[in-house]
Amino acid sequence: MTSLPGATDQGGSVAERGPVVCARCGAPSAGAQPATWTCSVENGVRQYFCDACSRENLRAIEGRLDSAWW
């Protein structure tokens, strides 16, 4: 990942934060981010989407649309 000059990534890793929740449907993960989930950085904030929501919105994700447009 690339950071802006002078910026630091102080968010920590997902494993340090524990389970994540889908930003679209609210489904919790079983632990750290599963390999089938999608991570998106929108307006500087990491958002995670479960595999079902990722599949349903694949074209929007590939078109680099923010999740607000889905």
A tleap script that builds the chain and sets N, CA, C and O, in Angstrom:
source leaprc.protein.ff14SB
mol = sequence {
  NMET THR SER LEU PRO GLY ALA THR ASP GLN
  GLY GLY SER VAL ALA GLU ARG GLY PRO VAL
  VAL CYS ALA ARG CYS GLY ALA PRO SER ALA
  GLY ALA GLN PRO ALA THR TRP THR CYS SER
  VAL GLU ASN GLY VAL ARG GLN TYR PHE CYS
  ASP ALA CYS SER ARG GLU ASN LEU ARG ALA
  ILE GLU GLY ARG LEU ASP SER ALA TRP CTRP
}
set mol.1.N position { 0.840 -1.154 0.000 }
set mol.1.CA position { 0.000 0.000 0.000 }
set mol.1.C position { 0.896 1.232 0.000 }
set mol.1.O position { 1.965 1.232 0.610 }
set mol.2.N position { 0.463 2.251 -0.670 }
set mol.2.CA position { 1.205 3.492 -0.740 }
set mol.2.C position { 0.518 4.548 0.113 }
set mol.2.O position { -0.699 4.715 0.037 }
set mol.3.N position { 1.282 5.252 0.916 }
set mol.3.CA position { 0.751 6.333 1.733 }
set mol.3.C position { 1.188 7.663 1.154 }
set mol.3.O position { 2.191 7.747 0.446 }
set mol.4.N position { 0.431 8.695 1.459 }
set mol.4.CA position { 0.795 10.036 1.038 }
set mol.4.C position { 2.060 10.468 1.763 }
set mol.4.O position { 2.320 9.987 2.866 }
set mol.5.N position { 2.862 11.368 1.176 }
set mol.5.CA position { 4.070 11.837 1.850 }
set mol.5.C position { 3.735 12.437 3.215 }
set mol.5.O position { 2.839 13.272 3.337 }
set mol.6.N position { 4.457 12.004 4.220 }
set mol.6.CA position { 4.242 12.523 5.564 }
set mol.6.C position { 3.119 11.839 6.319 }
set mol.6.O position { 2.942 12.078 7.513 }
set mol.7.N position { 2.352 10.988 5.636 }
set mol.7.CA position { 1.242 10.300 6.294 }
set mol.7.C position { 1.726 8.977 6.874 }
set mol.7.O position { 2.705 8.398 6.404 }
set mol.8.N position { 1.033 8.514 7.890 }
set mol.8.CA position { 1.349 7.218 8.465 }
set mol.8.C position { 0.097 6.375 8.493 }
set mol.8.O position { -1.013 6.900 8.576 }
set mol.9.N position { 0.273 5.078 8.425 }
set mol.9.CA position { -0.850 4.154 8.523 }
set mol.9.C position { -0.901 3.651 9.950 }
set mol.9.O position { -0.200 2.707 10.312 }
set mol.10.N position { -1.730 4.282 10.754 }
set mol.10.CA position { -1.799 3.912 12.153 }
set mol.10.C position { -3.031 3.081 12.459 }
set mol.10.O position { -3.386 2.891 13.622 }
set mol.11.N position { -3.685 2.585 11.413 }
set mol.11.CA position { -4.886 1.802 11.618 }
set mol.11.C position { -4.619 0.413 12.149 }
set mol.11.O position { -5.514 -0.200 12.731 }
set mol.12.N position { -3.412 -0.105 11.967 }
set mol.12.CA position { -3.116 -1.463 12.399 }
set mol.12.C position { -3.651 -2.458 11.394 }
set mol.12.O position { -4.353 -2.089 10.453 }
set mol.13.N position { -3.322 -3.706 11.594 }
set mol.13.CA position { -3.800 -4.732 10.675 }
set mol.13.C position { -5.177 -5.219 11.105 }
set mol.13.O position { -5.607 -4.992 12.236 }
set mol.14.N position { -5.856 -5.887 10.189 }
set mol.14.CA position { -7.176 -6.420 10.500 }
set mol.14.C position { -7.087 -7.441 11.621 }
set mol.14.O position { -7.969 -7.509 12.478 }
set mol.15.N position { -6.016 -8.238 11.617 }
set mol.15.CA position { -5.853 -9.251 12.653 }
set mol.15.C position { -5.782 -8.614 14.039 }
set mol.15.O position { -6.261 -9.197 15.012 }
set mol.16.N position { -5.198 -7.441 14.136 }
set mol.16.CA position { -5.117 -6.753 15.422 }
set mol.16.C position { -6.482 -6.220 15.849 }
set mol.16.O position { -6.762 -6.127 17.044 }
set mol.17.N position { -7.332 -5.869 14.884 }
set mol.17.CA position { -8.628 -5.291 15.192 }
set mol.17.C position { -9.697 -6.339 15.448 }
set mol.17.O position { -10.744 -6.026 16.015 }
set mol.18.N position { -9.452 -7.572 15.041 }
set mol.18.CA position { -10.439 -8.623 15.252 }
set mol.18.C position { -11.411 -8.732 14.090 }
set mol.18.O position { -11.090 -8.329 12.972 }
set mol.19.N position { -12.597 -9.273 14.344 }
set mol.19.CA position { -13.565 -9.504 13.271 }
set mol.19.C position { -13.996 -8.199 12.610 }
set mol.19.O position { -14.030 -7.143 13.241 }
set mol.20.N position { -14.320 -8.298 11.334 }
set mol.20.CA position { -14.811 -7.140 10.596 }
set mol.20.C position { -16.276 -7.363 10.257 }
set mol.20.O position { -16.769 -8.490 10.308 }
set mol.21.N position { -16.972 -6.283 9.909 }
set mol.21.CA position { -18.390 -6.330 9.570 }
set mol.21.C position { -18.559 -5.776 8.162 }
set mol.21.O position { -17.924 -4.785 7.799 }
set mol.22.N position { -19.414 -6.414 7.373 }
set mol.22.CA position { -19.675 -5.949 6.012 }
set mol.22.C position { -20.302 -4.561 6.066 }
set mol.22.O position { -21.286 -4.347 6.774 }
set mol.23.N position { -19.733 -3.622 5.320 }
set mol.23.CA position { -20.221 -2.250 5.302 }
set mol.23.C position { -21.563 -2.127 4.586 }
set mol.23.O position { -22.252 -1.119 4.742 }
set mol.24.N position { -21.939 -3.125 3.812 }
set mol.24.CA position { -23.186 -3.076 3.043 }
set mol.24.C position { -24.344 -3.750 3.789 }
set mol.24.O position { -25.398 -3.142 3.978 }
set mol.25.N position { -24.148 -5.003 4.210 }
set mol.25.CA position { -25.254 -5.762 4.811 }
set mol.25.C position { -25.111 -5.968 6.318 }
set mol.25.O position { -26.066 -6.380 6.978 }
set mol.26.N position { -23.928 -5.687 6.869 }
set mol.26.CA position { -23.719 -5.824 8.303 }
set mol.26.C position { -23.343 -7.216 8.765 }
set mol.26.O position { -23.276 -7.468 9.968 }
set mol.27.N position { -23.093 -8.137 7.825 }
set mol.27.CA position { -22.718 -9.501 8.198 }
set mol.27.C position { -21.349 -9.502 8.871 }
set mol.27.O position { -20.408 -8.907 8.345 }
set mol.28.N position { -21.220 -10.159 10.027 }
set mol.28.CA position { -19.912 -10.227 10.693 }
set mol.28.C position { -19.044 -11.321 10.078 }
set mol.28.O position { -19.552 -12.316 9.561 }
set mol.29.N position { -17.727 -11.122 10.140 }
set mol.29.CA position { -16.812 -12.169 9.682 }
set mol.29.C position { -16.573 -13.132 10.840 }
set mol.29.O position { -16.841 -12.815 11.999 }
set mol.30.N position { -16.071 -14.302 10.504 }
set mol.30.CA position { -15.797 -15.307 11.534 }
set mol.30.C position { -14.519 -14.994 12.312 }
set mol.30.O position { -14.304 -15.551 13.389 }
set mol.31.N position { -13.691 -14.135 11.796 }
set mol.31.CA position { -12.430 -13.762 12.448 }
set mol.31.C position { -11.860 -12.570 11.724 }
set mol.31.O position { -12.578 -11.615 11.427 }
set mol.32.N position { -10.570 -12.617 11.435 }
set mol.32.CA position { -9.954 -11.553 10.637 }
set mol.32.C position { -10.545 -11.615 9.231 }
set mol.32.O position { -11.252 -12.567 8.900 }
set mol.33.N position { -10.270 -10.632 8.420 }
set mol.33.CA position { -10.862 -10.546 7.087 }
set mol.33.C position { -10.652 -11.840 6.296 }
set mol.33.O position { -9.511 -12.209 6.019 }
set mol.34.N position { -11.733 -12.531 5.931 }
set mol.34.CA position { -11.597 -13.738 5.117 }
set mol.34.C position { -11.068 -13.398 3.724 }
set mol.34.O position { -11.239 -12.277 3.245 }
set mol.35.N position { -10.435 -14.357 3.091 }
set mol.35.CA position { -9.844 -14.134 1.773 }
set mol.35.C position { -10.897 -13.793 0.721 }
set mol.35.O position { -10.566 -13.175 -0.291 }
set mol.36.N position { -12.143 -14.177 0.931 }
set mol.36.CA position { -13.183 -13.916 -0.065 }
set mol.36.C position { -13.829 -12.547 0.095 }
set mol.36.O position { -14.632 -12.157 -0.753 }
set mol.37.N position { -13.513 -11.817 1.131 }
set mol.37.CA position { -14.079 -10.487 1.335 }
set mol.37.C position { -13.281 -9.452 0.544 }
set mol.37.O position { -12.115 -9.665 0.210 }
set mol.38.N position { -13.931 -8.335 0.253 }
set mol.38.CA position { -13.312 -7.253 -0.506 }
set mol.38.C position { -13.034 -6.079 0.428 }
set mol.38.O position { -13.874 -5.716 1.252 }
set mol.39.N position { -11.856 -5.494 0.292 }
set mol.39.CA position { -11.500 -4.299 1.061 }
set mol.39.C position { -11.471 -3.114 0.107 }
set mol.39.O position { -10.851 -3.180 -0.954 }
set mol.40.N position { -12.136 -2.044 0.480 }
set mol.40.CA position { -12.179 -0.837 -0.339 }
set mol.40.C position { -11.809 0.358 0.530 }
set mol.40.O position { -12.252 0.456 1.674 }
set mol.41.N position { -11.001 1.262 -0.004 }
set mol.41.CA position { -10.670 2.495 0.705 }
set mol.41.C position { -11.430 3.620 0.031 }
set mol.41.O position { -11.157 3.969 -1.118 }
set mol.42.N position { -12.384 4.184 0.751 }
set mol.42.CA position { -13.220 5.261 0.230 }
set mol.42.C position { -13.095 6.472 1.143 }
set mol.42.O position { -13.390 6.395 2.336 }
set mol.43.N position { -12.661 7.575 0.582 }
set mol.43.CA position { -12.455 8.810 1.347 }
set mol.43.C position { -11.531 8.579 2.542 }
set mol.43.O position { -11.728 9.152 3.613 }
set mol.44.N position { -10.522 7.734 2.341 }
set mol.44.CA position { -9.529 7.474 3.372 }
set mol.44.C position { -9.963 6.490 4.446 }
set mol.44.O position { -9.243 6.291 5.425 }
set mol.45.N position { -11.120 5.876 4.282 }
set mol.45.CA position { -11.643 4.933 5.276 }
set mol.45.C position { -11.731 3.544 4.651 }
set mol.45.O position { -12.282 3.378 3.563 }
set mol.46.N position { -11.180 2.541 5.353 }
set mol.46.CA position { -11.282 1.161 4.870 }
set mol.46.C position { -12.672 0.625 5.134 }
set mol.46.O position { -13.202 0.740 6.239 }
set mol.47.N position { -13.256 0.033 4.095 }
set mol.47.CA position { -14.548 -0.618 4.227 }
set mol.47.C position { -14.404 -2.037 3.713 }
set mol.47.O position { -13.704 -2.279 2.730 }
set mol.48.N position { -15.067 -2.977 4.378 }
set mol.48.CA position { -14.994 -4.378 3.993 }
set mol.48.C position { -16.368 -4.844 3.556 }
set mol.48.O position { -17.382 -4.476 4.150 }
set mol.49.N position { -16.391 -5.669 2.494 }
set mol.49.CA position { -17.643 -6.180 1.955 }
set mol.49.C position { -17.572 -7.698 1.881 }
set mol.49.O position { -16.575 -8.254 1.420 }
set mol.50.N position { -18.630 -8.372 2.335 }
set mol.50.CA position { -18.668 -9.828 2.324 }
set mol.50.C position { -18.699 -10.335 0.891 }
set mol.50.O position { -18.930 -9.563 -0.040 }
set mol.51.N position { -18.467 -11.631 0.710 }
set mol.51.CA position { -18.410 -12.184 -0.636 }
set mol.51.C position { -19.742 -12.054 -1.368 }
set mol.51.O position { -19.750 -11.854 -2.582 }
set mol.52.N position { -20.871 -12.160 -0.663 }
set mol.52.CA position { -22.181 -12.028 -1.315 }
set mol.52.C position { -22.385 -10.605 -1.844 }
set mol.52.O position { -22.807 -10.430 -2.987 }
set mol.53.N position { -22.097 -9.606 -1.039 }
set mol.53.CA position { -22.252 -8.217 -1.478 }
set mol.53.C position { -21.252 -7.878 -2.578 }
set mol.53.O position { -21.573 -7.134 -3.505 }
set mol.54.N position { -20.047 -8.420 -2.478 }
set mol.54.CA position { -19.040 -8.188 -3.514 }
set mol.54.C position { -19.505 -8.755 -4.845 }
set mol.54.O position { -19.358 -8.109 -5.883 }
set mol.55.N position { -20.072 -9.974 -4.820 }
set mol.55.CA position { -20.558 -10.597 -6.056 }
set mol.55.C position { -21.711 -9.815 -6.662 }
set mol.55.O position { -21.764 -9.618 -7.876 }
set mol.56.N position { -22.640 -9.366 -5.812 }
set mol.56.CA position { -23.814 -8.625 -6.295 }
set mol.56.C position { -23.434 -7.295 -6.938 }
set mol.56.O position { -24.152 -6.809 -7.812 }
set mol.57.N position { -22.332 -6.706 -6.527 }
set mol.57.CA position { -21.949 -5.378 -6.991 }
set mol.57.C position { -20.616 -5.373 -7.728 }
set mol.57.O position { -19.908 -4.366 -7.735 }
set mol.58.N position { -20.279 -6.493 -8.343 }
set mol.58.CA position { -18.987 -6.649 -8.998 }
set mol.58.C position { -18.723 -5.583 -10.055 }
set mol.58.O position { -17.624 -5.032 -10.108 }
set mol.59.N position { -19.708 -5.284 -10.895 }
set mol.59.CA position { -19.497 -4.281 -11.949 }
set mol.59.C position { -19.225 -2.896 -11.376 }
set mol.59.O position { -18.386 -2.164 -11.902 }
set mol.60.N position { -19.914 -2.534 -10.319 }
set mol.60.CA position { -19.690 -1.236 -9.682 }
set mol.60.C position { -18.310 -1.182 -9.042 }
set mol.60.O position { -17.638 -0.152 -9.088 }
set mol.61.N position { -17.886 -2.302 -8.442 }
set mol.61.CA position { -16.559 -2.354 -7.824 }
set mol.61.C position { -15.484 -2.220 -8.899 }
set mol.61.O position { -14.543 -1.441 -8.748 }
set mol.62.N position { -15.627 -2.986 -9.990 }
set mol.62.CA position { -14.642 -2.913 -11.070 }
set mol.62.C position { -14.651 -1.543 -11.739 }
set mol.62.O position { -13.621 -1.101 -12.249 }
set mol.63.N position { -15.795 -0.868 -11.746 }
set mol.63.CA position { -15.896 0.479 -12.304 }
set mol.63.C position { -15.391 1.544 -11.347 }
set mol.63.O position { -15.424 2.733 -11.662 }
set mol.64.N position { -14.918 1.117 -10.167 }
set mol.64.CA position { -14.340 1.984 -9.136 }
set mol.64.C position { -15.346 3.007 -8.608 }
set mol.64.O position { -14.968 4.119 -8.239 }
set mol.65.N position { -16.626 2.630 -8.571 }
set mol.65.CA position { -17.636 3.497 -7.991 }
set mol.65.C position { -17.622 3.346 -6.477 }
set mol.65.O position { -17.444 2.242 -5.964 }
set mol.66.N position { -17.807 4.442 -5.767 }
set mol.66.CA position { -17.925 4.372 -4.309 }
set mol.66.C position { -19.176 3.572 -3.959 }
set mol.66.O position { -20.135 3.549 -4.731 }
set mol.67.N position { -19.170 2.924 -2.812 }
set mol.67.CA position { -20.292 2.078 -2.420 }
set mol.67.C position { -21.593 2.863 -2.273 }
set mol.67.O position { -22.669 2.267 -2.316 }
set mol.68.N position { -21.525 4.166 -2.104 }
set mol.68.CA position { -22.744 4.980 -2.021 }
set mol.68.C position { -23.546 4.919 -3.321 }
set mol.68.O position { -24.756 5.144 -3.306 }
set mol.69.N position { -22.894 4.618 -4.438 }
set mol.69.CA position { -23.554 4.542 -5.740 }
set mol.69.C position { -24.143 3.178 -6.028 }
set mol.69.O position { -24.886 3.036 -7.000 }
set mol.70.N position { -23.844 2.161 -5.222 }
set mol.70.CA position { -24.373 0.827 -5.450 }
set mol.70.C position { -25.822 0.811 -5.128 }
set mol.70.O position { -26.470 -0.229 -5.253 }
savepdb mol mol.pdb
quit
